[in-house]
Amino acid sequence: MASSSSSYYLLFAAILAASSWQAMASDPSPLQDFCVADNSSRVLVNGFVCKDPKVVTAEDFFLAAKLDMPRDTKISKVGSNVTLINVMKLPGLNTLGISLARIDYAPLGENPPHTHPRATEILTVLEGTLYVGFVTSNTDNKLFSKVLNKGDVFVFPQGLIHFQFNPNPYKPAIAIAALSSQNPGAITIANAVFGSKPMISDDVLAKAFQVEKKTVDWLQAQFWADNHN
């Protein structure tokens, strides 16, 4: 009987641990109406310290982001411009688990392969056409891709490498993305691998990509600019 009780206890503990891990896989749920970020605080927490609710105003939840205005896509080599509205720009987002981005694509422009370590992304095409996709984790590395037109929606699961490309050589494209984190983060694969500071050893990268070291050296010498603003 004691053995049976012990087994039930271990099973319960395993289920509880699994549930807790799932619950912590994204931003935690708020325990109050709001927790406006206090950017003046020097206290370090997972997120931002709350501003005193008594001094919170409507301005803490507002940003004149001008997301209706087109962005300059010529400042990036990849031909795209991501305007992210996260907790750093809009303090009222703190603890609410959501952010927003406008993405402008030049003709043949792309938002190159990248990941969001803390968020799932849902993308809606406002203008033009986009070829989008994401790749599953090892060992399958299966590509799920689709051509999207105006009004279409596509989801990129949290943490998976994904991309968007405008295949039209004449017309730009625009999309809006919602992300399930106040601060989703972005790791652009090429920038992180070949533009890290300090640089990853070319011996490591040559073996990883199965190319000659001179190819790696050439890639590391490129100017790996960010397309976020």
N, C-alpha and C positions, 0 to 999 in steps of 0.2 A: 504493500500500500504506500509506504514511504517512497519507494522507487517510482511509483506511478505519479505521486504528487510532485516529485522532483522533476520528472519528465514534463509534466504540464507547466511547471514553473519555468523551465528552460525554454519551452516552446513559446510561452507568453513573453519572456524576455527577448527572444529572437524577433518575434513579431513587433514588439515595442521598439526595438532598436532599428528595425527596417523602416517602420513608420516614421520614427524620428529623423532618420536620414533623409527620407523623402521630403519631410516637412522643411528641412533645412537646405534643400536643393536649390531654392531661390530665395528672394527677399522675404524676411519674416513678416507675418501679418501684424498690422498696427494694433496696439492695445489702447488707443485713444482716438479721438476724432482726427487729429492731425499732429504732426511733430515737425514744424517748420525748422529747417536747418539753421543753426546759429553759426554762421561762418566766422564769427569773431572769436569763438571759443577755441582754446588750445588743448582741450581735452580730446584724447584720441579714443574713439569707439568704432564699432563696426557699422559705419554709416556716419551720421553727424549728430551732434548734441542738439536737443530741442531748444528752440527759443521759448521764452516765457509766453504762454498763451495770452496773457494779458496785454502784451505789446504786439501781438500778431495783427496784421491788417490784410485787407484784400490784395494789396500789392504783393504780398508774399506768395500769392497763388497766380500771379499774372506776369506775363512777359510779352512785350511788343516784339515778337520774333520775326514778323514780316515774312512768314512762310509762303505767302502768296507771290513773293518776288523771286524771279529767277536768280540763280547763283552763277558765279563765274567758273566754268569748267576748264578754262584754259590754263589755270594756275597749277594744275596737276598733270603729271605725265600720263596718268591713266585715263584722263578725260572725264572725271567725275568730281562732284563736290557734295560732301555729306554735312548737313547742318543738324547737329544733334542737340536736342533739348533734354538735358538730364538735370540731376539735382544740383549740380554746380551752377547751372544757369537759372534754375527755377527752384528756390529753396523749399517751396511748398510740396515738392515731390518726395521729400524725405520720408521714408518708411512706407510709401504707398505702392512700391513695386511696379512702377511703370515709367516709361520715357517715350520719346517721339523723335523721329528724324525725317527731314526732307532730303531726298537724294536727287541731284541733277546729273544727267548723263549727256555728254556731247555725242554727236554722231560717231558711232564706233567706240564710244567711251564705255568704261566698265568700273564697277566697284569690285576690286580684285579679291581673290580668295582670302577669306578671313574668318575668324570665329568671334563669338560673343561668349566669354566664359561664364557670365552670370545671367544670360537671358535667352529666351525663345523670341524669335522675331516673326511678325506677320507683316507682309509687304503688299501694298496696293498700288497698282499702276494708275497714275492720273493722266499721263499723256504718253503717246508713243508705244513702242514695243520693247520688251526685254526678254532675253534668254537667261533663265535663272536655274540654279541647282544647288544641291548640297551632297556631300559624300559621307557615307556612314563610317563608323569606326572600324579598326582592325578586327577581324582579318578580311572581311568582305570588301570594304572600301567601295561599296556600291554607289553609283551616281544616280540620283533622282533629279531629273531636269524637266523643264517645261518652257515653252514660249508663251509669254503673257502679253495680252493686249489691254488697252484702256479698260479699266474697271475690274480686271482680274486680280485675284488674291492668291498668295502663296505663303506657306509657313516654312521657316527654317528652325529645326529643333535646337535647343540649347547646346552650345559647345561644339556643334558640328561645323566643319569647314563649308562655306557657301560663297556664292558669287552672284553678280548680276552684270549682264552685258547688253549694250544697245547695238543690235545688228544692223540698224539702218545707217547707211553712210551719208544720209542727207538731213535727217531730222533728229532733234534731241529727244530725250525722254525724261519723264519726271515720275517719281514714286514717293509715297509716304510709308514709313515703317513705324510700327508700334513694338516696343520691347518690354519684356516682363521683368524689368529691374529699373530702379531709380538711377543706377549707374552700371549699365550692361558691360562696359569695357569692350575693346576691340583689339584683336591681335591679327594684323595683316601679315600673312605667312611670309611673303617675300621680304618685307621690311624687317620682320623679326629674325629671320634666318640669315639674310645677307647684309642687313644694316644694323645689327646689334652693336652696342657700345659697352665694353670693348668687343671687337670682332671675335666670332667663333673661329677656332683654328681651321685653316683651309684643309688640313689633313682630315679633320673630322668631317667636314662638309663634302670633300672629294669622295670619301668612302661612302657617305650616306647617300649621295646622289649619283654615285658611280660615274663620275666625270673626272677629267684631269684637273689638277690644282690650278692651272692657269685659267681655266674656265671659272672656277670659284673666285680667283683673285679679280678677274674682270667684273664679275657680278658684285663683289664687295666694293669695287671702286665706283659703282654707280651711285647716283644721288637718289636715295630712297625717301621721297617726300610723302608726307601724310596727306590724304584727301579729305580729312575732317576739319571742321572749323567750329 
